[in-house]
Amino acid sequence: RFRCMVCVSVCFPELLGLPVRVAASPISDTEAVEWFTVGSHQGAVAGMNWLLPLHCSAVVWNGLVHAFAGASGAGKSTLIAALDARGLPMFADDVLTLVPSDERTMALPGHKSLKLWSDALQLTGRSAKSRVWPGIDKFFVNDGPAHADKPLPLASITLIEGEGSGQLDIAP
């Protein structure tokens, strides 16, 4: 069991395909519970289960997982939303959990809630379901993207970085 300040108890007996159980206190805010269970705390629980959580978003292409890493606000979720619009299903948003192996590293599918800032909502043509946290201009997406639902091999991790110039430069 894992407890936090929003009065939530989460149980991940294993992250390899078993359901997640969440028991929230009656005083917990529904949005806070959703934020907790699909946010960075998922990574903490994965780490406690000897799995490797990464701050990444990912899509599936040709049966393989392609992940995008970067600092908060780099555009990982916006890129996932744009790639989904072009037919590549979302695999994970914000936290990608890996199962290290000597043979092939496998990625576990992430939660199905995509979170976007208000400018990214407009850019991708998505609509907001609810705020991620009261007073923050980030939202759960109403029309969530397609989503892969089984572990798949990891093919690549691409780092998104920039100078804040608003221009995109793609390099190997």
N, C-alpha and C positions, 0 to 999 in steps of 0.2 A: 504494500500500500504506500501511497505517496500523497502527502497533504500539502496544501498551500494556503495562502492568505484569502483566497476566495471561497474557502470552506468547501473544497472538493476533494474527494478521495478517488484516485485513479488506480486501477489494477491492470497491469500488463503482465500476465503470467508468462507469456512469450509473445514476441511480436511476429512470429512466423505463421501468420494466418489465423490466429485465434482472435475472437472479438475482444474489444476493449470495454471494460465496465467502468462507468462513471456514476458515483453516488454523490449528489450535490446536497448541501444543507438547504433547508427551505429559505434561509436568508440570503442565499447566493443569487446574484444577478445572472440571468440566462446568458447574456452576451459575454459576461466575464467567464462563465463556465466554458462556453464554446471557445473563447480566446485561449483559455488555459489548455484545453485538451488538444487543440490543433496548432499550438504555438511552439515556442522553444522548449517548453517543458517536455514535449514528446521526445526531444533529443536527449534530455537528462535521463529520462526513463530508459531510453534505448541504450545509453551508455551503461546504466546499471545492469543491463541484461547482456553485457559483453558484445554489443553491436556498435558500429561506428556511425554516429550521427554527424552529418555535414550541413552547414548553412548553405543549402543549394535548392534550386528549383529544377525540375527535370521533365522531359518529354520522352515519348517512345517513337522510334523511327526504325523500321525494318526489324522489329522484335527486340531491339536493344535500347537501353536507357542512355540518354545524352543529357548530362547535367550542366547547370550553369551556376557558378559560384561568384560571389562578389559581396562587397560591403552592403549594409542596409541602405536601401534607396538607389542601388546601382541599376535596377531595372529587371531583376530576375523574374518577378511575377508578371510584369508587363510583357516581357519577351515570351513567357509561357502562354499568356492569353493570346498574343499575336500568332504564335505557332499553332495553337489550338484552332484558331480561325482558319488556318491553312491546312487543317487535317491531321496534325500531329497531336495525339492525346496527351494530356497532362499526366505525369507520373507522380510528381510531388511538388508542393509549393512550400518554400521556406526551410523545411527540414527533409533531407534525404537520408534514409537509414540504409547502411551497407552491412552485408554479412561477409566479413573477410574470409578468404579461402585460399588455399595453396593452388587450387585449380583455376577458378574463375570467381571474381567478386560478384556477388549478386546484390541487387538493389531491391528493397522492399517498397511496395507502393505506399505513398503517403496519403494523408487525409484528402477528402474531396472538396474542401473549402478553399477557393482561391481568394486572396486578399489583395486589393488594389487601392492605391491612393486616388483621390478624386480626379487628378489630372490624367491618370492612367485609365480610369473609367471612361472619360471622354475620348481619349486617344483610341481605345480599343472598342468603343461602342457598347460596353457592358453597362448593366444597371446594378445599383447597390441594393443589397438585402437589408443589412444593418451595419452599424459602426462596429469596428473591431474592439474599440474601447471608448467609453464616453469622453468626448472632448478631443478625440484624435481624428484627423481627416482621412482615415483609412477605413475601408469597408469590405465586408464579405460580399462576394459577387452573387447576384441573384440568379443569373443564368450560367451556372457553373459549367466548366468545360467538360469534354469527354474525359474519361479517366480510366487508366489501366488498373486492373485489380488483382494481378498476380506477380510474384517475384520474377524479375528478369535480369539478364546479365548487364553489367555496367560496361558501356563502350567508351565513354569519354566524359571528361570534366573540363569545361571551358571557363576561364576566369574573365568576368566582365569588369573592366576597370576604365576609368576615364579621368579627365582633368576638370570636369564640370563645365566644359565648353559648349555642351549641347550637340557636339558633333560625334559621330560614331566612326571609329577606325577599326577595321577587321584585320588582324594579323595572325600568322601561324604561331 
